[in-house]
Amino acid sequence: MKKILLLLLIVLLCGCSPEDPKKAENTESSAAVEQAPMTHPAFQSILPAQAMRLIGENPDLLIIDVRTAREISQYGALPNSVKGDIGAIVKNGLSSPKDRPVLVVCAVGGRSYAIGKLLVKKGFRRIYNLSGGIDRWKRDGFPVVYPGR
């Protein structure tokens, strides 16, 4: 089981982390994420405009960015997001209450989709995946912050 999780983690890290977010526009990965619904009432993939509404309506929303520190510093992050370590989340889940809403973000939506599904399996009840990731968020004109700058 550990080998399967490690392999999944490696595939997600390599396959869903473009060096240049503009390249993501030409990949099928973000489109595939948007078209690959998970049929579970606790999980939704949402577009940036829906995420912005969710943020405004849920002051207790936890926004977890599962990209690397380098990606976050280079391409920016959603305001008030926290960096989540994929390995720690896979191993331990989150220390947050399971009924707290969580928005998971990555570069184009693949890693966050996988982590969102995993969190649902760990018992979390309100998980949202940012479809298209930070790339789509920025293309749609929503604000980003650059931590450490």
Backbone bond lengths (Angstrom), bond angles and torsions (degrees), N, CA, C in turn:
res aa  C-N    CA-C-N  psi(-1)  N-CA   C-N-CA  omega(-1)  CA-C   N-CA-C  phi
1 M - - - 1.449 - - 1.537 110.72 -
2 K 1.352 114.90 -41.26 1.459 118.67 179.77 1.523 111.20 -63.34
3 K 1.341 116.37 -37.32 1.465 120.52 179.82 1.519 110.61 -66.17
4 I 1.323 116.82 -37.95 1.466 120.46 178.90 1.523 110.40 -66.43
5 L 1.342 117.15 -43.92 1.462 120.41 178.86 1.529 111.02 -64.09
6 L 1.321 116.81 -40.26 1.455 120.47 178.61 1.519 110.46 -64.47
7 L 1.336 117.42 -43.17 1.455 121.18 178.25 1.526 110.65 -62.76
8 L 1.328 117.02 -43.41 1.462 121.17 177.42 1.522 110.54 -59.87
9 L 1.303 117.03 -44.10 1.455 122.01 179.34 1.525 110.98 -61.45
10 I 1.309 118.08 -43.94 1.467 121.81 179.87 1.516 110.50 -64.54
11 V 1.330 116.82 -44.25 1.464 120.44 179.50 1.518 110.46 -61.52
12 L 1.331 116.59 -44.09 1.455 119.73 -179.54 1.525 111.90 -65.00
13 L 1.304 116.48 -42.40 1.462 119.54 -179.41 1.515 111.96 -65.97
14 C 1.308 117.20 -38.69 1.464 120.26 -178.54 1.520 112.32 -80.87
15 G 1.306 117.12 -38.30 1.451 120.84 -172.65 1.512 115.38 -85.75
16 C 1.302 118.63 -17.49 1.461 120.59 -173.09 1.513 112.39 -121.49
17 S 1.308 117.40 25.13 1.448 120.38 -175.83 1.517 110.53 -132.24
18 P 1.343 117.47 75.38 1.457 118.23 -178.89 1.521 110.78 -67.08
19 E 1.322 116.15 142.68 1.458 120.57 176.30 1.516 110.55 -65.60
20 D 1.301 117.00 -34.79 1.445 122.49 -179.60 1.525 107.78 -120.36
21 P 1.348 119.29 115.45 1.449 119.47 -176.85 1.523 113.17 -59.14
22 K 1.335 118.93 -22.90 1.462 120.51 178.76 1.522 110.87 -65.96
23 K 1.343 116.45 -28.60 1.457 120.04 177.25 1.518 110.48 -64.89
24 A 1.325 117.23 -29.15 1.465 121.28 -178.01 1.515 111.08 -63.90
25 E 1.331 118.09 -26.39 1.449 120.64 179.18 1.520 111.06 -62.51
26 N 1.313 116.66 -28.16 1.449 120.79 -175.96 1.517 112.97 -98.17
27 T 1.329 118.08 3.31 1.449 119.75 -179.94 1.512 109.74 -96.01
28 E 1.296 114.85 161.63 1.453 119.63 178.13 1.513 111.06 -88.98
29 S 1.349 119.04 -9.79 1.457 120.56 -173.13 1.519 112.54 -62.31
30 S 1.328 118.96 -43.68 1.462 118.87 -178.89 1.513 110.78 -69.09
31 A 1.330 118.35 -36.66 1.463 120.80 177.21 1.518 110.18 -67.14
32 A 1.321 117.00 -39.13 1.459 120.05 -179.62 1.516 111.03 -64.96
33 V 1.326 117.08 -38.80 1.455 120.27 178.54 1.520 110.07 -62.86
34 E 1.330 116.90 -43.40 1.457 120.24 -179.26 1.520 111.58 -64.91
35 Q 1.319 118.41 -29.18 1.452 121.95 -176.30 1.520 112.61 -97.02
36 A 1.318 118.82 -1.73 1.453 121.48 -177.19 1.521 109.68 -106.93
37 P 1.347 117.28 81.36 1.453 118.95 -176.08 1.524 112.28 -72.62
38 M 1.296 114.91 145.25 1.457 120.98 171.76 1.514 105.49 -102.08
39 T 1.287 117.58 121.49 1.448 120.20 -176.83 1.525 109.75 -87.48
40 H 1.304 114.96 83.52 1.458 122.02 176.15 1.518 107.09 -147.78
41 P 1.321 117.76 131.25 1.471 119.43 -176.26 1.527 114.12 -64.88
42 A 1.333 118.41 -17.57 1.457 121.12 -178.89 1.517 113.14 -87.36
43 F 1.342 118.24 -5.37 1.460 121.46 -172.14 1.523 111.22 -129.34
44 Q 1.332 115.37 133.62 1.464 120.81 175.12 1.516 109.83 -141.16
45 S 1.332 116.18 139.11 1.461 120.56 166.56 1.519 105.53 -93.17
46 I 1.340 115.82 128.55 1.459 120.03 -177.01 1.517 110.71 -127.26
47 L 1.320 115.80 151.78 1.455 122.53 178.63 1.529 109.72 -80.49
48 P 1.337 117.74 163.60 1.460 120.42 -178.42 1.531 114.71 -53.79
49 A 1.315 118.86 -41.48 1.471 119.75 -179.85 1.527 110.54 -63.22
50 Q 1.327 116.95 -38.70 1.464 120.36 177.28 1.530 110.27 -67.94
51 A 1.326 116.45 -37.90 1.463 120.73 178.46 1.529 110.17 -64.26
52 M 1.316 116.76 -40.61 1.464 120.02 179.09 1.535 110.41 -61.94
53 R 1.329 116.64 -41.57 1.473 120.41 176.08 1.528 110.53 -63.08
54 L 1.323 115.74 -44.17 1.466 120.78 179.38 1.523 110.76 -58.79
55 I 1.317 116.56 -43.77 1.466 121.54 178.87 1.527 110.14 -61.05
56 G 1.329 117.08 -44.41 1.455 121.10 -179.46 1.518 113.76 -67.33
57 E 1.320 116.97 -30.81 1.461 121.67 -176.23 1.528 113.71 -91.74
58 N 1.324 118.01 -11.31 1.475 121.52 -174.84 1.521 110.66 -130.26
59 P 1.335 117.52 87.51 1.466 118.94 -179.28 1.532 113.47 -62.93
60 D 1.321 117.65 -19.93 1.463 120.27 179.10 1.527 112.93 -93.88
61 L 1.338 117.53 7.60 1.461 121.80 -179.61 1.525 110.51 -60.54
62 L 1.318 116.19 131.02 1.459 122.25 175.03 1.518 107.30 -97.08
63 I 1.337 117.19 120.97 1.462 122.14 179.43 1.520 107.06 -106.38
64 I 1.325 116.02 113.68 1.466 121.82 -177.70 1.520 109.17 -110.88
65 D 1.324 115.70 124.38 1.461 122.71 177.30 1.523 107.00 -102.08
66 V 1.320 117.08 117.30 1.464 120.85 -175.25 1.530 113.35 -97.29
67 R 1.329 117.17 13.35 1.469 120.34 176.44 1.522 109.94 -77.96
68 T 1.313 115.35 170.33 1.459 120.52 176.78 1.528 109.96 -71.86
69 A 1.309 116.21 160.95 1.465 120.71 177.47 1.527 110.59 -59.73
70 R 1.327 116.47 -37.28 1.465 120.41 178.72 1.526 111.38 -63.05
71 E 1.331 116.96 -44.44 1.462 120.49 178.44 1.531 110.89 -61.36
72 I 1.310 115.76 -43.18 1.464 119.87 -178.33 1.520 110.59 -64.16
73 S 1.336 117.28 -46.13 1.463 118.69 -179.04 1.522 111.83 -68.31
74 Q 1.323 117.52 -32.61 1.462 120.98 -177.71 1.525 112.83 -78.76
75 Y 1.331 117.87 -42.04 1.466 121.24 -172.48 1.522 114.30 -109.21
76 G 1.326 117.28 -4.30 1.455 120.34 178.99 1.521 112.26 87.17
77 A 1.331 114.34 173.67 1.463 121.50 -176.84 1.518 109.80 -144.87
78 L 1.315 116.29 164.37 1.454 119.98 174.06 1.526 108.70 -66.70
79 P 1.320 117.43 141.82 1.466 119.40 175.20 1.532 110.31 -56.11
80 N 1.304 116.39 141.90 1.469 124.51 177.57 1.524 114.34 66.98
81 S 1.329 117.32 15.32 1.463 118.69 176.63 1.521 109.64 -85.27
82 V 1.319 115.19 158.26 1.461 121.34 175.80 1.518 108.25 -119.85
83 K 1.324 116.17 148.73 1.455 120.20 178.19 1.519 108.58 -77.45
84 G 1.329 114.88 129.82 1.456 120.43 176.06 1.508 109.91 -110.34
85 D 1.302 116.84 135.67 1.456 122.47 178.19 1.526 108.47 -87.52
86 I 1.330 116.68 115.75 1.464 120.54 -176.16 1.525 111.30 -56.99
87 G 1.318 117.49 -45.57 1.467 120.06 -178.72 1.515 112.28 -59.18
88 A 1.325 116.49 -43.63 1.468 120.31 179.35 1.526 111.23 -66.91
89 I 1.329 117.01 -38.09 1.462 119.92 179.01 1.520 110.18 -66.81
90 V 1.336 117.29 -42.57 1.460 120.95 178.80 1.532 109.80 -60.84
91 K 1.313 115.96 -42.66 1.468 120.34 -176.28 1.524 112.43 -76.42
92 N 1.341 117.01 -45.12 1.462 120.48 -169.19 1.518 115.43 -117.91
93 G 1.312 118.83 -8.54 1.467 119.92 -173.02 1.515 109.52 76.34
94 L 1.307 116.63 -144.11 1.464 122.37 178.46 1.517 109.38 -121.64
95 S 1.317 116.01 154.94 1.462 119.53 176.59 1.526 111.45 -86.66
96 S 1.297 117.14 1.45 1.456 123.85 -179.85 1.532 110.49 -75.98
97 P 1.350 117.65 152.12 1.467 119.04 174.22 1.523 110.72 -58.73
98 K 1.314 116.90 143.64 1.470 121.70 -174.26 1.522 113.26 -69.90
99 D 1.327 118.05 -13.66 1.466 119.21 177.81 1.532 112.31 -98.36
100 R 1.337 117.85 -1.34 1.463 121.26 176.71 1.530 108.89 -73.98
101 P 1.339 118.60 131.65 1.465 119.14 178.61 1.536 111.02 -67.49
102 V 1.340 115.24 140.46 1.461 121.69 -178.05 1.523 108.93 -130.12
103 L 1.335 115.78 128.98 1.459 122.78 172.83 1.522 106.85 -107.46
104 V 1.334 116.92 122.08 1.462 121.69 -178.05 1.526 108.40 -105.63
105 V 1.346 115.57 133.51 1.463 122.70 -174.02 1.521 109.70 -128.38
106 C 1.339 116.25 143.44 1.466 121.87 169.99 1.525 107.73 -144.42
107 A 1.306 118.29 -157.75 1.466 121.64 -176.16 1.526 112.37 -70.85
108 V 1.328 116.93 -53.12 1.466 120.27 -176.71 1.522 113.71 -129.28
109 G 1.314 118.38 1.95 1.453 121.48 174.70 1.512 116.59 109.52
110 G 1.322 119.17 -6.36 1.460 121.34 -178.24 1.514 114.16 -77.35
111 R 1.321 116.96 -51.83 1.467 120.19 179.61 1.523 110.29 -64.02
112 S 1.338 116.29 -42.10 1.467 119.13 -178.70 1.528 111.11 -66.11
113 Y 1.322 117.36 -34.30 1.460 121.51 177.06 1.530 109.57 -62.35
114 A 1.336 116.36 -47.99 1.467 120.80 -179.07 1.525 111.07 -64.34
115 I 1.319 117.51 -43.21 1.466 120.72 179.29 1.527 109.94 -66.25
116 G 1.333 117.63 -38.99 1.460 120.66 177.25 1.518 111.75 -59.51
117 K 1.333 116.86 -45.06 1.463 120.36 178.08 1.527 110.69 -62.71
118 L 1.318 116.38 -39.97 1.456 120.81 179.21 1.538 110.74 -63.28
119 L 1.336 116.61 -43.27 1.466 120.02 -179.98 1.530 111.57 -62.88
120 V 1.319 116.57 -37.27 1.467 119.62 176.05 1.528 109.53 -62.22
121 K 1.327 116.90 -42.98 1.466 120.28 178.22 1.523 111.81 -62.99
122 K 1.333 116.44 -27.54 1.460 121.09 178.60 1.532 112.00 -85.53
123 G 1.335 116.80 3.79 1.460 119.65 173.12 1.518 116.82 102.94
124 F 1.338 118.00 2.04 1.461 119.59 178.37 1.521 109.25 -73.08
125 R 1.330 116.60 141.70 1.463 120.58 -168.13 1.523 115.77 -105.31
126 R 1.344 118.20 -12.99 1.476 119.72 -179.83 1.526 108.84 -141.05
127 I 1.328 115.32 87.14 1.460 122.23 -176.90 1.522 109.04 -114.79
128 Y 1.329 115.08 132.90 1.461 121.98 179.29 1.527 108.55 -124.98
129 N 1.320 116.35 135.73 1.457 122.84 175.61 1.533 107.59 -105.42
130 L 1.330 116.96 130.85 1.469 120.07 175.54 1.518 107.91 -78.20
131 S 1.322 116.26 101.27 1.457 122.34 -178.74 1.528 109.67 -65.57
132 G 1.325 116.29 127.62 1.460 120.96 -177.26 1.514 112.82 87.85
133 G 1.321 117.11 -8.21 1.459 122.88 175.32 1.521 114.89 60.34
134 I 1.326 114.49 -160.98 1.475 120.95 -179.27 1.523 110.20 -63.61
135 D 1.327 116.89 -28.86 1.463 120.48 178.98 1.530 110.12 -59.81
136 R 1.305 116.81 -51.08 1.472 120.06 -179.49 1.534 110.61 -69.11
137 W 1.324 116.89 -38.47 1.466 122.00 178.08 1.533 109.40 -54.13
138 K 1.323 116.47 -48.46 1.465 120.91 -179.35 1.526 111.69 -68.62
139 R 1.339 117.19 -43.10 1.469 120.44 178.59 1.524 111.69 -60.10
140 D 1.328 116.62 -33.23 1.462 120.75 179.66 1.529 112.53 -81.27
141 G 1.332 117.27 0.07 1.443 122.35 173.37 1.514 116.87 85.98
142 F 1.313 117.95 18.19 1.455 120.55 179.54 1.523 110.69 -85.67
143 P 1.337 117.24 155.59 1.474 120.47 -172.73 1.527 113.84 -71.79
144 V 1.331 114.23 147.40 1.453 121.35 174.06 1.531 108.46 -129.45
145 V 1.306 115.09 156.03 1.460 121.65 173.91 1.518 107.60 -120.46
146 Y 1.315 115.86 156.32 1.465 121.49 179.62 1.529 107.89 -118.73
147 P 1.337 117.44 92.30 1.465 120.53 -178.08 1.522 111.48 -58.11
148 G 1.301 115.25 140.06 1.461 121.08 178.05 1.520 114.72 84.53
149 R 1.311 117.62 0.30 1.458 119.45 178.69 1.500 110.78 -100.71
